[in-house]
Amino acid sequence: MNAYIESVIKNVEKKHSAQPEFVQTVREVLSSLSPVMDAHPEYEAADLLNRMVEPDRTFSFRVVWIDDQGKPHTNTGYRCQFNGAIGPYKGGLRFHPTVNESVMKFLGFEQTFKNALTGLPLGGGKGGADFDPSGKSDREIMNFCQSYMSALYRFIGPDCDVPAGDIGVGMREIGYLYGQYRRLKGVWENGVLTGKGLTYGGSILRPEATGYGAIYYLQEVLAHEGEDIQGKTIAVSGFGNVAWGICKKAMQLGAKVVTLSGPDGYIYDPDGVATEEKVNYMLEMRSSGRNRVQDYADKFGCQFFPGEKPWGCKVDVIMPAATQNDVLMASAEKIVANGIKYYIEVANMPTSNEALEYMMAQPNMIVAPSKAVNAGGVGVSAMEMSQNSERLAWTAEEVDERLHAMMKEIHRASVECAEEYGLGYNLVAGANIAGFKKVATAMMEQGII
Ligand code: GLU
């Protein structure tokens, strides 16, 4: 590995030993960049990498909310404005008990490269809170969102930082967050948030965008291998918004998603989550707040495996779409033993470094990285921002066409970058290099700041 990269990774490991997720993502991204650093000594001269692994700023704040019994609760809210070199900070808000500074920074770092890959002018950021929305009433959710926004509103804006949804934050939460922002600011600045409802500036297809984009990307990979998506079986983890979009698009294209998972285990549906009724039921499961995938098995009479992950299933394609570190070494070994060719990450950093390296080293496996595969979500968010600033709304056909073209371009640019550095069809390195190059060039041109 390039010596400068090694020294930066060491610095990060030493300085942030209490932030394992952040260290993990830095290691994954930087270790792809050796050939680029070798070819560009000016980056080291400008100490570009040490500057890149330090967020522009990360802050936390108190969020107090009152439950339905009148009892106050205190949570920690965060926003990490990681890199603003190519555009306003952009990235979702995650409400989940696992949220902490390490998780925020790993997501903000990933987001910086992902957003660059979309080809659109978006910096990288992420935020959230260690709040657990499961089992909360609608009024409690509204109360939490209002309190959260009261603390955050002065630090965001359509040309400064544009949050969106992520785990635990969907259209309902974005609505409450936007309502409070508007009340506090007293202006119509709906470009401050994306993932909004259609009546106040949301983009058509934004809820589907991440899942649709992931399937469009998969189609590019399959085409590269001379294969078609029709008839393919897919194991998916999670049952949220992203998994829902995957199921919907897979169904339209004649592929079958045969697993879904939740914190309680996974379901196996050999017929596929491939009818309107089944796909729509996923939305009901999510909005119930129960956070249980077993409901699906109970309703449609298929098998449920409590406490297990779906990675031992024999399928054509694996798509982890739940959360970080969903696929560790033991699961990777099962995937390899089953001879599965396509490992397509969808959630942010779903694979441990060790498991990722192991699968990438398999000569007959193709591994695609989440920062490319899931970029359709933030890409359509950028389209939502454009529509808001132009005060108009595109049709579903227009958005879908742009999303499809964007996913093709992300795949093409990744392939081109990997080839430029003699790495073959390495989609992981290609995406890291393509995202890095854009941010690096902007940072170099803007001077040492
Ligand atoms: N949370 C999503 C992501 O990980 C979407 C971010 C956005 O639309 O800004 O990319």
Residues whose N, C-alpha, C, O or C-beta is under 5 A from the ligand:
A	BS01	LIG	K90 G91 G92 V162 A164 G165 D166 N374 G377 V378 S381
